[in-house]
Amino acid sequence: MQFTDIAFDIEKVRQDFPILHQKVHGKPLVYFDNAATSQKPKTVIEALTTYYEATNANIHRGAHYLAAKATEEYEQTREAIRDFLNAQSTQEIIFVRGVTEAINLIASTYGRANVQAGDEIILSTMEHHSNIVPWQLLAAEKGAHIRVIPLNEHGELQMEEYQKLLSPRTKIVSIVHASNALGTINPIKEMAAMAHAVGAIFVADGAQASVHLPLDVQDLDCDFYAFSGHKVYAPTGIGALYGKKALLEAMPPYHGGGEMIKDVSFEHTTYNELPFKFEAGTPNIADAIAFRNALEYVSSFGKANIAHYEHQLLQYATEQMLQIEGLRIVGTAAQKVSVISFVVDGCHPNDIGTLLDTDGIAIRTGHHCTQPLMDSLGISGTARISFAMYNTKDEVDIAVRSLQKTLKMLR
Ligand SMILES: *Cc1c(COP(=O)(O)O)cnc(C)c1O
């Protein structure tokens, strides 16, 4: 298979990622664990150093030069995120630690205020634990119920079953945009419209989609969209939650403390305007600032161009891996991001991962924080290869050769 129309120079991209140029167990590192976290380009690493060397100050209230500079840079990232998601206003962008915190925020604020006994929350079988457990906590507190959309044999949502689950009791539908365990891209625009038709809100977990797909929250018409910086080439510990302004305005705050207030007295406290109402305390300033460098890095190549390249990697690797006897790919949806989960007859995924590591190849094995999905498939876990924009066809060949050798040893 020949790769076509690659809009950027992969070797040049690789030069931007210092961590890739090292040996692991004496072999050149092949990093195929991007769905867990991506590596960081120099521009992001340097932004962190520059911040601490030249800018560090607490934001929003300082009267001095550094405080103003740090505040400006922090708010520039909010604008970069708004642009990345095509949200209407920066008031709709809340800094969080990542998807996990974002979903807990929605469940604790919107959820607590709007979900009552007997109400229903719809999730799907392929959700990440971070899009299950916060809703279970809410459901247990309120006496609400969780309903689950099943999958077909390709790992796609059964949309007729989703339609049947929707009712006036449905208050929240929360669905992963692209699955970290299967790669499946879900039709969230259509799903949001279906949720709205019964008066429910729609939450999207964009942890995987954010790095692989062009996004437009206005077009998708999601009520909330969450993503984590560290999967989009930004640092750990920073992420963003988009929420429609009218919903955010009506929601109670999440954490209480400094920054989220307008006036405080022991009798009565009023809250700050959006988005600060949801940002109590000193935030993760440095990582938020470097987040912008990551988003600008991605945008400089064009997300559609990156997606096109990653799709070719996905197709090529899928073809090569299907030639390995006894290997089965888990997740064969028509629309996929560049994630390949697989199992091999007679081999434990952990053993495959450990042996590939001895060849310098980093993959992930296990349940991928999707235990209900694994249970529904009747397996304990998979081995998973996931690509980023800096991965190459040569690396796929190296991994396939190592896999063939590994399987001979294991079987
Ligand atoms: C990684 C991931 C999460 C959790 O993200 P955190 O950054 O750990 O909060 C949630 N959903 C999906 C699909 C993921 O891939």
The ligand as an SDF file (V2000), in Angstrom:
LIG
                    3D

 15 15  0  0  0  0  0  0  0  0999 V2000
   -8.1890    9.1000   28.3410 C   0  0  0  0  0  0  0  0  0  0  0  0
   -9.6490    9.0210   28.2440 C   0  0  0  0  0  0  0  0  0  0  0  0
  -10.4750    9.5130   29.2540 C   0  0  0  0  0  0  0  0  0  0  0  0
   -9.9490   10.0580   30.5510 C   0  0  0  0  0  0  0  0  0  0  0  0
   -9.1380   11.1710   30.3600 O   0  0  0  0  0  0  0  0  0  0  0  0
   -8.2470   11.7430   31.5500 P   0  0  0  0  0  0  0  0  0  0  0  0
   -7.2790   12.6220   30.8390 O   0  0  0  0  0  0  0  0  0  0  0  0
   -7.5980   10.5640   32.1910 O   0  0  0  0  0  0  0  0  0  0  0  0
   -9.1550   12.4730   32.4630 O   0  0  0  0  0  0  0  0  0  0  0  0
  -11.8280    9.4650   29.0640 C   0  0  0  0  0  0  0  0  0  0  0  0
  -12.3570    8.9630   27.9370 N   0  0  0  0  0  0  0  0  0  0  0  0
  -11.6000    8.4870   26.9420 C   0  0  0  0  0  0  0  0  0  0  0  0
  -12.2460    7.9770   25.7020 C   0  0  0  0  0  0  0  0  0  0  0  0
  -10.2130    8.4890   27.0630 C   0  0  0  0  0  0  0  0  0  0  0  0
   -9.4700    8.0160   26.0730 O   0  0  0  0  0  0  0  0  0  0  0  0
  1  2  1  0
  2  3  1  0
  2 14  2  0
  3  4  1  0
  3 10  2  0
  4  5  1  0
  5  6  1  0
  6  7  2  0
  6  8  1  0
  6  9  1  0
 10 11  1  0
 11 12  2  0
 12 13  1  0
 12 14  1  0
 14 15  1  0
M  END
$$$$
